[in-house]
Amino acid sequence: MKADLALDMSSSISIEEEDALYKKVILRIVPLFFIGFILSYLDRVNISFAKLQMAADFGLTNASFAVGASVFFWGYMLFEIPSNLVLQKVGARAWIARIMITWGIVSMLMIFSRSEPVFYSLRFLLGVCEAGFVPGVMYYTNTWLPSKRQSGMYSLFLMALPIAVVLGAPISGAILESMNGVVGIKGWQWLFILEGLPSVVLGVVILLLLRNKPSDVKWLTDSEKRIIETNVAREAAHKSHRVADAFKSGKVYALIVVMVLFNTGFYGLTFWMPTLFRNSGIDNSFHVGLYTAIPFGAAAFCMFFNAKKAERSGRMRLHGMVPVLLASIGLFLATLFHDQFWFSLAMLTMAASGILSLMPIYWTLPGRVLSGSAAAAGLALINSCGSLSGVLGSLIIGYSGIQVGMYILSAFLLLCGMLFYLVCPAKTA
């Protein structure tokens, strides 16, 4: 009877009222996780800037850097699924806070990377600590919003990635230039300290402010809570719920391949872009940061507007496939004309924009087929296996060279676009 009443309330609410309700939810959820995504990404890739000084400090070669950049993802992959299953049991508030506090601490410990073994060990431990954050956030949002309302919110979350570069690249460059030698600490060490500490602080804030489910919050009325829970429950009735279902689903494995392909392009581009600009003759680390920020600043706008247009039209396939194919073309042309700086920069901007525009569209797809324990395991499985791209992206370029590596990444993105066409429905309701 209670469920029928909730269903009646949900069906009687106007579209405008429901839009206003979900806007309120998004305004409460997005800011904390948005900052979390920025800090997560900074703590993951600030190594690409630290390398500019670490190479001279203890002889870090391109190959050693590639191994160190990739070993993070081995720890991340191994602990991703267990972390998300624990989150489902203990609740998002405590577990996401734990993830952030521990990764911030380990990021600061990177200042002790004075040899390759220590460098590799701390990078691996950072991956272990950060495991579960992204799929944990995705699982958490699945308990609040139906999948048809997720692409816009995911675009806001994922805008943190390019914004992290836009803000973090010049800030990282400035720290390297201005803090080097202050109180006897190297610039690259200050980089890890100053970009790791905020993660610890935000972890404490999340522990204080976040609530596990709609029924726990005080900023929704009882009727609003029932509408949210009913909409999620109605959609969940048509999804797989058991953990085993996630491992048996062919759709999940197809989504894993898609993610590996586009994320390999993304991480390859991100890890090596500062080195690419340094090799073009830009010696000042701050200027390297500014040039690195340009492609990702444009990508932030493209990602948001593409996701909103896809959400309004329901044409997810079109708005996912076209950007990633443009990214493939952009990366190919940027590599082919690498000696023409401004044209190459424009093509790198197109590549970054295309890859990032696919991401929020992509992350709506797992929630269309999985729910409950299956969603927790499936999202973790996808993100864990997708983390292989972090290994591939850094190693492909580290060992084959930047030019050949970029051609390989371009081919990955082309294949990604074709496969995405097959796995994504042409239009969603």
N, C-alpha and C positions, 0 to 999 in steps of 0.2 A: 504493500500500500504506500509506504514511504517512498519507494523507488518510483512508483507510478506518479506520485505527486511531484517529485523532482523532475520527472520527464515532462509532465504537463507544464511545469514552470519554465523549463528550458525551451520547450517548443513555442510557448506563448510570448517570450521576450522578443522585442523587435530587433532588427539587425543593428540599428543605431545604438540601442541600449547594450547589446552584446559587444559591439565594437568598443564602446566606452568602457565596459567592464574589462575587456582584455587589454585595452590601453593602460588602464590602471595597474593591472598585473605586470605588464611589461615594464612600466616605469619603476615598479618596486624591485623587480628581479634583475633587470639588465644592468643597472649601474655597478653593482658589486661584482658581477661576473665579467662585465666589460673591463673593469680595472684589473681583475684577476687574469683575464686573457692577455692583457698588455704585459703584465709582470711575468706571466708564464713564458711568453714569447721572448721577452728581453733576457730572462735568465737562461733561456735555451740557446739563443744565438749571439749573445754578447761576445762569445768566444771568437766570432768572426772579426770583431774589432780588436779584441785583446791580442789576437794573433799578430797584429801589425807591430806590437812591441815584444811579445813573448818570443817571436822568432829570433830576435837578436839577443834576448836575455838568457835563454838556455838552449838555443840551437833548435827550435821547433821548425821542422821542415814541412813542406806541403803535404807529404805523405803522412807524417806524424799528426799533423793537424786533421787530415781526413779521417784517420783512425780515431782520434779524440772526439771529433765532431760526431762520428757515427756510433761510438761505443755508448753514448748517452741512450741511443734508441734500443740497444740490446737490453739494458735495464728496464727501459720503458715498456718494451714488448713483453718481457717475462712476467711483469707484475701488474699489467693492465687489467686482465680479466679478474684475478683475485681481488684487486683493489675495488673494482666496481661491484663485485658480489658482496664484499664487506660493506660498502656504502649502502647497498639495498637493505642490509640487516641492521646497521647501527644508525642510519639516517644521514642525509646529505650535510646537515649543519656541522656535525662533529667531524665527519670524515674529510670533507673538503677543506675545513679549517686545518686539520692535521696535515693534509697534503701541502698546503701553502706554507705553513710554518716550517716544515722540515725541508722543503725545497729551497726556501730562502736561506736557511742556515747553511745547507750544503753549498749553495751558490757562493756565500761569503767565504766558506772554507777553501774555495778555489784559489785564494791568495797564496796557498801553500804549494801550488803546482810549480815546483822548481826542478822537476825531472819528469821524463815521459811516464814512468810507472805511476807516480802520484797523480799526474794529469789524467791518465786513463782511468784510474780508480775513482777519482772524484767525479768525473763525467758519468761513469757508470752509476755511481750512487745517486747522482742528481736525477738520472732517468728513473731509478727505482722510486725515489721520493715523489716525483711528479706524476708517476703512473696513476691513471684513473681520473685525473682532473677533467680533461675534455669530455670523455664519455660520461663521467659523473654529472657534469653540467647538462649534457644532452639528455641523460636519463631523467634528471630532475625536472627539466622543462617539459618532458613528455608526461609528467604527472600533473601538469598545470594547463597545457594547451593541446588541443587537437592538432594533428599534423598539418591541416590546411592553413593554420595560423602561424606556423613555425618559421617559414622561410624569411619573413620580415624580421623576426626576432633573431634568427641565426645570423642574418646579415649584420645586425647591430653587434652581436657577439664577435663575429669574425672580422668586422671592421677594425677590431683591436689589433689584428695582425699587421695590416699596413700602417696603422697609426703608431704601433710600437716601433716600426722602422722609421717613420717620418719623425717621431719625437726622439726615439732612441739612437738613431744613427748620428745626428749632429751632437746630441748630448754625450754619447760614447766617445765620439771624436774629440769633443771639448775636454772631457775628463782626461783622456790620454795626453792631450797637449798641455793642459793647465795644472793638473794634479801630479804630474810625474815628479817624484822626488820629495813631495811634501811630507814632512816628518819622517823622511827616510823610506817612504813607501812608494813603490813604482806606480806609474799611471795605470797599468793594466790591473794591478791589485786593487787600487781605488775603484776601478770600474766594477769589479765583482762585489766589493763592499757596498757601494752606493746604490747598485741596482739589485742587490739581494735583500737588503734590510726592509724595503717597503713590502715585500712578500710576507715577511713575518708579521708586520703590523696589520696588513689586510687580513691575514689568517685569523688574528685575534678579533678583528671587527666582524668578520663573517660568523665567528662563534657566538658573538653577542647579538647580532641582528637577524641572521637567517633563520627561517622556520622550515620544518621538513615537509609540511603539506598544507593545502588550503585551510583545512579545519583548525590548524594551529595558530593562524594569524588573527590579529585584532583589527586590521584595516579593511576587512571584507565583512559585509552583513551576512547573516545566516543564509538568506536566499541566494546571494552571490556565490557563497561557498558551494551550495547545492548545485547551482547551474554549472559551475566549473567542474565539479566532481562528476556530474551526470554526463556532460559532453565528453569527458575523458573516458568514462566507463562505457558509453555507447560505442565509441570508436574501438575501445579495447576488446569488445565482444567479438570482433571480426579478425583479431590478430592472434598470433601464436604467443603462448604464455610460458611454456616450460623452458628451462635452460637448454635441454637437449634439442629443442626445436631450432634454436639459433645455430647449432652446429650441423644440423641436417638440411638447412635451407640453402638451395642453390642460389637464390637471390642474394643471400648474405655474401656468399663467396664471389659472386659477380661484382657486388658493390666493393668488396675488398680489392679486387683487381683494378677497378676504376680509381679507387683512392690511391693505390700504390702508384699508378701512372701519373695522375696530376700532382700528387704530393712530391714525387721524385723531382718533377720539374720545379716545383715551388722551393723545395729545400736546396736543390742545386743552385738555383738562382740566388737565393737568399744568403747561403753560406759563402758563396764565391764572389758576389757582386763587389764588396769592398776591395778584394784582391784584384778584380778585373779593372776597377778604376785606378788602383795604385799602379798597376802594370801599364796603364795608358799614360802615365807620367805625372799623376797628381800626387804630390809628396805629403801635403798637409793633411793630417788625419781628420781635422774638422771639415775640410773641403770634401774629402772622400765621403764623410757622413752626409753632407748636404746633397751631393749628387745621388747617393744611394736613396735618399728620402724622396726624390722626385718621382720615380716609377710607382712607389708604394702610396704616395699621396694621391696620385691620380687613380690608383687602383681602389682606394677606399670609397671614392665617389662612385665609380663604376659598379662596384659590388653592391652598394646600397640601392642605387636606382634600378639596377637589373633585377635584384630580388623583389623590390616593390612592384615592378612591372609584371614579373612572373606571378606574384601572388594575386594580383588583380586579374590577370588574363587566364591563369591556370595552365599556361603553356610552358610547363617546366622543362620539357625536352628541348624546345627551341632555345630557351634562355640559359640552358646549361651547355648544350652542344656548340652553339655558335661562338661563345666567348673562348672556349678551350681550343677550338680550331684556329681562331685568330691568335691565340697565345702561341700555338705551334708555329704559325707563319712569322710572328714577331720575333721569336727566339732564333729561328732560322736566318732571317734577314739581318738581325743584330750581329750574328756570328759571321755571316758572309761579308758584311760591310763593317767589320770591327774597327777598321782604320779610319772610318768617318765618324768621329765622336758623337756629334749631335744627332745624326740619323740613327746611329746605333742606340743612343739613349732613348730616342723616341720609340724604337722597336722594342727595347727592354721594357718601356712603360706599357706598351700594348701587351706584351707577354705577361707582365705582372698583373695587369688589369683583367686579362682573360682568365688566368688561373684562379684569381681570387673571386671573380664573378661567378664561377661554377660552384664554389664551396657552399654557400648557404642553400643553393638549390639541391645540391647533393645530400646535405644532412637532413632534408625532409624525408628522404626515401626510406631509411631504416625504420622510422617511426610509423610508416604505412603498413608494415608487415609484422612488427614485433611489439609486445607489451609485457609488463610485469618483469618476471625473472628472465624471460627470453630477451626483453629489451636491454636489461642490465648486462647480460652476457653477450648479446649480439653487438651492441654498441661498443663494448670493450674489445670484442674479437675484431671488429672492423678497424677500430682505431689502433689496436695492438699490431695487427698484421700490416695496417697502413703505415705504421711507424717504420717498417722496412724501407720505406721511401727515404727516410732520413739517412739511413745507412747508404742506400744506393746513390742518393743525390750528392752526398759528400765524396764518396769513393769514386764514382764514375769520373768526376772532374779531377779529383786528386791524383788518379793514376793514369787517365787517358789524356790529360791536359785540358785546359779551358776550352779551346776551340773545338776539338773533337767531342769533348764532353757535352758542349752545348748543342751540337748537332744530334747527339743521342737523345738528349732531353727533349728536343723538338720532335723527334720521332715518337717518343713516349706520349707526348701531348696529342699528336695526331691520332695515335691508336686509342687514346683515352676518349677522344671525341666520337670515334666510330662505335666504341663499346657502350658509351653513355647513351647513344641513340637507341641501342638495343634494350638496355635495362630500364630506361625511364619511360613511363607512359606518355603518350603524345600530349594529353591534356588531363588535368586533375580537377576534381569537383571542388 
